[in-house]
Amino acid sequence: MDLLPSEELENLKVTDVLRESITIPRASPRTFALITLSLVFPLSFAILAHSLFTHPIFLHLEANYEPNSIIKATSRVNFEYFLLFLYQFLYLLFLFTFSLLSTGAVVFTVASLYSSKPVTYSDTMSAIRLIFPRLFGTFLWVSIIMVSYNILLILTILLLLLVFEPYSAAFILLLVPILLLFLAVHVYISALWHLASVVTVLEPICGLEAMAKSRQLLKGRCCMAVALVTGYLGTCGIINGIFRATVVKAPYEEGSIWVGPFGKILIGGALVAVLVIVNLVGLLAQSVFYYACKSFHHQQIDKSALYDHLGGFLGEYVPLKSSIQMENL
């Protein structure tokens, strides 16, 4: 499989990245089909289906909330709170595990095809054993940054509440730009994480080094990264909103759309299928965007070095080359 020439990669637009991403699975349809069924489908199903378990608990907790009898209410809903925490914990564990596995599998497969390295589904699953700890290391650092960023947001809002009256004009005028600023930072960190994940797989660095490298690659390409991340998150949000309104919520709830049992199954299945496609294209776009950033910064990609680097994940011993970082120093 050959990507577009460097000159074209350098000038790619968002639509070009998506178009190139959609064509990649044709180079190895069986491998991508198996990756989709074993990794991307469970991830997409979990994203939508977890609300089927948590939403009824939220309703029950809301129905049993007694503000004038806190002790009585607490004794009655202890189990529901525990169950809710358990579901959320298992969901997040499953979500991040399959997200990292899917990322590693797709990036490795695309890079193997690009470097003309024969790749099968079993090869990809074998490589995942070594790729996953590296991706997890990068993810931990991103998580630390995300937690710090959210703590800062909470402290900022608390400070506003201490200084101004809630819902006052001054409070709202300051809160809106702060929320917009933090939203922009969230999108940027998400773009940094996605690109750092690709760097972690394709280059012999991970963690903070991979994030520093992705930050360097994002220079001059921030607008495209923001467009890709915003488009992905927005699409997932719309799909999740439709799923909750038609499948999860009861007919008497506000914002629900009445659908019969058979209709719920059809709509739910269709939305899961759409989300599978969105997630797969999003993962493929990560790889294409990485190559586009490399070309934009005039960093040539050494296919032979990439070939050897990927072989290391499969237990093929090859001496490290000076060009393994795939940069034209």
C-alpha positions as CSV (number, residue, x, y, z in Angstrom):
1,M,0.0,0.0,0.0
2,D,1.3,3.5,-0.9
3,L,0.1,6.6,0.7
4,L,-0.1,9.8,-1.3
5,P,3.3,11.4,-2.4
6,S,5.0,13.6,0.2
7,E,4.0,16.8,-1.7
8,E,0.3,15.9,-1.5
9,L,0.5,14.7,2.1
10,E,2.0,18.0,3.0
11,N,-1.0,19.9,1.7
12,L,-3.8,17.5,2.8
13,K,-7.1,19.0,3.9
14,V,-9.5,17.4,6.4
15,T,-11.6,15.9,3.6
16,D,-8.4,14.5,2.0
17,V,-7.4,12.8,5.3
18,L,-10.8,11.2,5.6
19,R,-10.9,10.1,1.9
20,E,-7.4,8.5,2.3
21,S,-8.4,6.8,5.5
22,I,-11.5,5.2,4.0
23,T,-9.4,3.6,1.2
24,I,-6.8,2.0,3.5
25,P,-8.8,-1.1,4.5
26,R,-9.0,-2.2,0.8
27,A,-5.3,-3.1,1.0
28,S,-6.0,-5.8,3.6
29,P,-9.8,-6.3,4.0
30,R,-9.6,-9.5,6.0
31,T,-7.2,-8.1,8.6
32,F,-9.2,-4.9,9.1
33,A,-12.5,-6.9,9.2
34,L,-11.2,-9.1,12.0
35,I,-9.8,-6.1,13.9
36,T,-13.1,-4.3,13.5
37,L,-15.1,-7.4,14.8
38,S,-12.8,-8.2,17.7
39,L,-11.8,-4.7,18.9
40,V,-13.6,-1.8,17.3
41,F,-17.1,-3.4,17.6
42,P,-16.9,-4.2,21.3
43,L,-15.5,-0.7,21.9
44,S,-18.4,0.9,20.0
45,F,-21.0,-1.3,21.6
46,A,-19.8,-0.5,25.1
47,I,-19.9,3.2,24.4
48,L,-23.6,3.1,23.7
49,A,-24.8,0.1,25.7
50,H,-23.4,1.1,29.1
51,S,-26.2,3.7,29.5
52,L,-28.7,0.9,29.3
53,F,-27.4,-0.3,32.7
54,T,-26.7,3.0,34.4
55,H,-29.7,5.1,33.3
56,P,-32.3,3.0,35.2
57,I,-30.1,3.4,38.4
58,F,-30.0,7.1,37.9
59,L,-33.8,7.2,37.6
60,H,-34.3,5.0,40.7
61,L,-31.9,7.2,42.7
62,E,-33.8,10.3,41.6
63,A,-37.1,8.8,42.4
64,N,-36.0,7.9,45.9
65,Y,-34.2,11.1,46.8
66,E,-35.7,12.6,50.0
67,P,-34.0,15.9,50.9
68,N,-35.7,16.0,54.3
69,S,-34.6,12.5,55.3
70,I,-31.0,12.1,54.2
71,I,-30.2,9.2,56.6
72,K,-33.3,7.2,55.5
73,A,-32.7,7.9,51.8
74,T,-29.0,6.9,52.1
75,S,-29.8,3.6,53.8
76,R,-32.2,2.7,51.0
77,V,-30.0,3.6,48.0
78,N,-26.5,2.4,49.3
79,F,-26.7,-0.6,47.0
80,E,-27.7,1.5,44.0
81,Y,-24.7,3.8,44.5
82,F,-22.4,0.8,44.8
83,L,-23.9,-0.7,41.7
84,L,-23.6,2.5,39.8
85,F,-19.9,2.9,40.8
86,L,-19.2,-0.7,39.8
87,Y,-20.8,-0.3,36.4
88,Q,-18.9,3.0,35.8
89,F,-15.6,1.5,36.9
90,L,-16.0,-1.6,34.7
91,Y,-17.1,0.6,31.8
92,L,-14.1,2.9,32.0
93,L,-11.7,0.0,32.4
94,F,-13.2,-1.7,29.3
95,L,-13.4,1.5,27.3
96,F,-9.8,2.5,27.8
97,T,-8.4,-1.0,27.4
98,F,-10.2,-1.6,24.1
99,S,-9.4,2.0,22.9
100,L,-5.7,1.4,23.4
101,L,-5.9,-2.1,21.8
102,S,-7.8,-0.7,18.8
103,T,-5.4,2.1,18.4
104,G,-2.3,-0.1,18.5
105,A,-3.8,-2.7,16.1
106,V,-4.9,-0.2,13.5
107,V,-1.7,1.9,13.6
108,F,0.5,-1.2,13.4
109,T,-1.5,-2.6,10.5
110,V,-1.5,0.6,8.5
111,A,2.3,1.1,9.1
112,S,3.0,-2.5,8.1
113,L,1.1,-2.1,4.8
114,Y,2.8,1.3,4.2
115,S,6.3,-0.3,4.7
116,S,5.4,-3.3,2.5
117,K,5.7,-5.6,5.5
118,P,3.4,-8.7,5.2
119,V,0.8,-8.5,8.0
120,T,-2.0,-10.8,9.1
121,Y,-4.5,-10.5,12.0
122,S,-2.4,-12.9,14.1
123,D,0.7,-10.8,13.5
124,T,-1.2,-7.7,14.7
125,M,-2.4,-9.5,17.8
126,S,1.1,-10.7,18.6
127,A,2.5,-7.2,18.2
128,I,-0.2,-5.8,20.6
129,R,1.5,-7.6,23.5
130,L,4.5,-5.2,23.3
131,I,2.6,-2.2,22.0
132,F,0.0,-2.1,24.7
133,P,2.3,-1.3,27.7
134,R,3.9,1.5,25.7
135,L,0.5,3.0,24.8
136,F,-0.6,2.6,28.4
137,G,2.4,4.6,29.6
138,T,1.6,7.4,27.2
139,F,-2.1,7.2,28.3
140,L,-1.1,7.6,32.0
141,W,0.7,10.8,31.3
142,V,-2.3,12.1,29.3
143,S,-4.6,11.1,32.2
144,I,-2.4,13.1,34.7
145,I,-2.6,16.1,32.4
146,M,-6.4,15.7,32.0
147,V,-7.0,15.3,35.7
148,S,-4.9,18.4,36.5
149,Y,-6.7,20.4,33.9
150,N,-10.1,19.4,35.3
151,I,-9.1,20.2,38.8
152,L,-8.0,23.6,37.6
153,L,-11.4,24.1,36.0
154,I,-13.2,23.2,39.2
155,L,-11.1,25.5,41.3
156,T,-11.6,28.3,38.8
157,I,-15.4,27.9,39.0
158,L,-15.3,27.7,42.8
159,L,-13.3,30.9,42.9
160,L,-15.9,32.6,40.7
161,L,-18.7,31.4,43.0
162,L,-16.8,32.9,46.0
163,V,-16.4,36.2,44.4
164,F,-19.6,36.6,42.5
165,E,-23.3,35.7,43.1
166,P,-24.3,32.6,41.1
167,Y,-26.3,33.4,37.9
168,S,-25.3,37.1,38.2
169,A,-24.3,39.0,35.0
170,A,-20.7,39.2,36.1
171,F,-20.5,35.5,36.9
172,I,-22.0,34.5,33.6
173,L,-19.8,36.9,31.6
174,L,-16.7,35.4,33.1
175,L,-17.8,31.8,33.2
176,V,-18.6,31.6,29.4
177,P,-15.2,32.6,28.1
178,I,-13.5,30.4,30.8
179,L,-15.6,27.4,29.7
180,L,-14.8,28.1,26.0
181,L,-11.1,28.3,26.8
182,F,-11.1,25.1,28.8
183,L,-13.0,23.4,26.0
184,A,-10.4,24.5,23.5
185,V,-7.7,23.1,25.8
186,H,-9.6,19.8,26.1
187,V,-9.7,19.5,22.3
188,Y,-6.0,20.3,22.0
189,I,-5.1,17.7,24.6
190,S,-7.2,15.1,22.9
191,A,-5.5,15.9,19.6
192,L,-2.1,15.6,21.3
193,W,-3.1,12.3,22.8
194,H,-4.2,10.7,19.6
195,L,-1.1,11.8,17.7
196,A,1.1,10.8,20.6
197,S,-0.5,7.3,20.5
198,V,0.6,7.0,16.8
199,V,4.1,8.2,17.7
200,T,4.3,5.7,20.5
201,V,3.7,2.8,18.1
202,L,5.8,4.0,15.2
203,E,8.8,5.5,17.0
204,P,10.9,4.1,19.8
205,I,9.6,6.6,22.4
206,C,6.6,6.8,24.6
207,G,5.2,8.7,27.5
208,L,6.3,12.4,27.9
209,E,8.7,12.0,24.9
210,A,5.9,10.9,22.6
211,M,3.8,13.8,23.8
212,A,6.6,16.2,23.2
213,K,7.1,14.8,19.7
214,S,3.4,15.0,18.9
215,R,3.4,18.6,20.2
216,Q,6.2,19.4,17.7
217,L,4.3,17.7,14.9
218,L,1.1,19.6,15.6
219,K,2.8,22.9,15.0
220,G,1.3,24.3,11.8
221,R,-1.3,21.6,11.8
222,C,-3.4,22.6,14.9
223,C,-6.4,23.8,12.9
224,M,-6.6,20.4,11.0
225,A,-6.2,18.5,14.3
226,V,-8.9,20.5,16.0
227,A,-11.3,20.0,13.0
228,L,-10.7,16.2,13.1
229,V,-11.1,15.9,16.8
230,T,-14.1,18.2,17.0
231,G,-15.8,16.4,14.1
232,Y,-15.2,13.0,15.7
233,L,-16.4,14.0,19.2
234,G,-19.4,15.9,17.7
235,T,-20.4,12.9,15.6
236,C,-20.1,10.5,18.6
237,G,-22.1,13.0,20.7
238,I,-24.9,13.1,18.1
239,I,-25.0,9.3,17.8
240,N,-25.1,8.9,21.6
241,G,-27.8,11.5,21.9
242,I,-30.0,9.8,19.4
243,F,-29.4,6.4,21.1
244,R,-30.4,7.8,24.5
245,A,-33.5,9.5,23.1
246,T,-34.8,6.5,21.2
247,V,-33.4,3.4,23.0
248,V,-32.4,4.3,26.6
249,K,-35.0,6.8,27.8
250,A,-38.5,5.8,28.8
251,P,-41.4,7.3,26.8
252,Y,-42.4,9.5,29.8
253,E,-39.0,11.1,30.2
254,E,-38.2,14.6,28.8
255,G,-36.4,14.5,25.5
256,S,-37.3,11.0,24.7
257,I,-38.7,9.8,21.4
258,W,-41.2,7.0,21.5
259,V,-40.1,3.9,19.7
260,G,-41.5,0.4,19.9
261,P,-39.4,-2.6,21.2
262,F,-38.7,-3.8,17.6
263,G,-37.8,-0.3,16.5
264,K,-35.4,0.1,19.5
265,I,-33.5,-3.0,18.4
266,L,-33.3,-1.8,14.8
267,I,-32.3,1.8,15.7
268,G,-29.8,0.6,18.3
269,G,-28.2,-1.9,15.9
270,A,-28.0,0.7,13.2
271,L,-26.4,3.3,15.6
272,V,-23.8,0.8,16.8
273,A,-22.9,0.0,13.2
274,V,-22.5,3.7,12.4
275,L,-20.4,4.2,15.5
276,V,-18.2,1.3,14.5
277,I,-17.5,3.0,11.1
278,V,-16.9,6.3,12.8
279,N,-14.4,4.8,15.2
280,L,-12.6,2.8,12.5
281,V,-12.3,5.8,10.2
282,G,-11.1,7.9,13.2
283,L,-8.4,5.4,14.0
284,L,-7.3,5.3,10.4
285,A,-7.3,9.1,10.2
286,Q,-4.8,9.2,13.1
287,S,-2.2,7.3,11.1
288,V,-2.8,9.4,7.9
289,F,-2.6,12.6,10.0
290,Y,0.7,11.5,11.5
291,Y,2.2,11.0,8.0
292,A,0.7,14.3,6.9
293,C,2.4,16.1,9.9
294,K,5.7,14.4,9.1
295,S,5.6,15.5,5.5
296,F,4.5,19.0,6.6
297,H,7.7,19.3,8.7
298,H,9.8,17.8,5.9
299,Q,10.7,14.7,7.9
300,Q,11.1,11.9,5.5
301,I,9.8,8.5,6.5
302,D,12.4,5.8,6.1
303,K,10.4,2.7,5.1
304,S,13.2,0.3,5.8
305,A,13.7,1.7,9.3
306,L,10.0,1.5,9.8
307,Y,10.0,-2.1,8.6
308,D,12.6,-3.1,11.1
309,H,11.0,-1.2,13.9
310,L,7.7,-3.0,13.4
311,G,9.5,-6.3,13.1
312,G,10.7,-5.7,16.7
313,F,7.2,-6.1,18.0
314,L,7.0,-9.5,16.3
315,G,10.2,-10.8,17.9
316,E,12.3,-10.3,14.7
317,Y,15.7,-9.2,15.9
318,V,17.2,-6.4,13.9
319,P,19.9,-3.9,15.0
320,L,18.5,-0.4,15.6
321,K,19.3,2.0,12.8
322,S,20.3,5.6,13.3
323,S,17.3,6.5,11.2
324,I,14.8,4.6,13.3
325,Q,13.2,7.9,14.4
326,M,12.4,8.4,10.8
327,E,13.6,12.0,10.7
328,N,15.7,13.7,8.1
329,L,18.1,15.4,10.5
